[in-house]
Amino acid sequence: MDLLCEIRIETGARYVAGASKALNLKPKDWCIIRKDKIFDYGRINSIVENHGAGIAAVSDMPVIERKATVLDQSKANENLMRSKSAMRTAAQYITNLKLNMKLLNCHYSFDMKLVSFQFTAPGRVDFRELVKQLSQSLNTRIDLRQIGVRDETALIGGFGICGLQLCCSRFIRKFDSINVKMAKEQDLSLNPVNISGICGRLKCCLKYEHLGYVELDKGMPRRGAMCDCAQGRGRVVDRNLLTQKVTILLEDTGQRISCPKDDVVVVYPEKFKVGQPSAQAQDDVFAGLSPDEAKMLKEISEEN
């Protein structure tokens, strides 16, 4: 396999398939893919050359058999109509069985040997009876798969508060673990409304900007630290990681001044250690928050 292609099916789901250069494929081409002993129909999103990746490493990948013909597209459209009917059937069974789950989409494989459903649910769902009823009704194999709220948002798409298309829908393919500590290390306000995305979880951008902020944080005085500067001694009351400046409340005059971090020397006289919070309390990301805010932050930081 000379090429690795990202395939997108009509439900919005994506996967990678191998292909030969002889097929002369290009992005936006519709094609027929052999996947797990079935044939699928999808569109090529992007293509990259398989540089040095051994054949063994991609031997289990789906493989693009050929470009789709007009007849293939006609059959795919028929399958799309069948999937909408199957979606209504599944929704009725879910209601009858009183299952706490939200059905997202349905996809017929090109050869109609498999029907795939994706759903979200607040917890684990026993859907064995649902699979049994769907298999009998549709007379084919059923693949019922639960996905997380991040994956659901990536499938549906949308726009973030930045005005751009959602990162999860545009280019993020793997969701890394994200926690509240990342937001605190970036000096962000721990307001759940500000640091959570459309999906209700912590924003993905907290992750891929985190290493940059960790680097900027090196050598920066902490809030509450006593410092000496050209104007005298004071306590750090604010700081800006991007500009590398700190705001100091002078001890003698009560004046607030802004200084570059290189012009500030942190001091720790014994008298300033009295009554200071313990190291464990300083490391607690939820310190200083109300119980309701702490509970909400813990909920949105949990990964599915």
Stockholm file with secondary structure:
# STOCKHOLM 1.0

chainA/1-304         MDLLCEIRIETGARYVAGASKALNLKPKDWCIIRKDKIFDYGRINSIVENHGAGIAAVSDMPVIERKATVLDQSKANENLMRSKSAMRTAAQYITNLKLNMKLLNCHYSFDMKLVSFQFTAPGRVDFRELVKQLSQSLNTRIDLRQIGVRDETALIGGFGICGLQLCCSRFIRKFDSINVKMAKEQDLSLNPVNISGICGRLKCCLKYEHLGYVELDKGMPRRGAMCDCAQGRGRVVDRNLLTQKVTILLEDTGQRISCPKDDVVVVYPEKFKVGQPSAQAQDDVFAGLSPDEAKMLKEISEEN
#=GR chainA/1-304 SS CCEEEEEECTTSCEEEEEECGGGCCCTTCEEEEEETTEEEEEEEEEEEECCSCCGGGGTTSCEEEEECCHHHHHHHHHHHHHHHHHHHHHHHHHHHHTCCCEEEEEEECTTSSEEEEEEECSSCCCCHHHHHHHHHHHTSEEEEEECCHHHHHHHHCCBCTTSSBCHHHHTCCSCCCCCHHHHHHTTCCCCHHHHBCTTSSBCTHHHHTHHHHHHHHTTCCCTTCEEEETTEEEEEEEEETTTTEEEEEETTTCCEEEEEGGGCEEECCHHHHTTCCCHHHHHCTTTTCCHHHHHHHHHHTCCC
#=GC SS_cons         CCEEEEEECTTSCEEEEEECGGGCCCTTCEEEEEETTEEEEEEEEEEEECCSCCGGGGTTSCEEEEECCHHHHHHHHHHHHHHHHHHHHHHHHHHHHTCCCEEEEEEECTTSSEEEEEEECSSCCCCHHHHHHHHHHHTSEEEEEECCHHHHHHHHCCBCTTSSBCHHHHTCCSCCCCCHHHHHHTTCCCCHHHHBCTTSSBCTHHHHTHHHHHHHHTTCCCTTCEEEETTEEEEEEEEETTTTEEEEEETTTCCEEEEEGGGCEEECCHHHHTTCCCHHHHHCTTTTCCHHHHHHHHHHTCCC
//
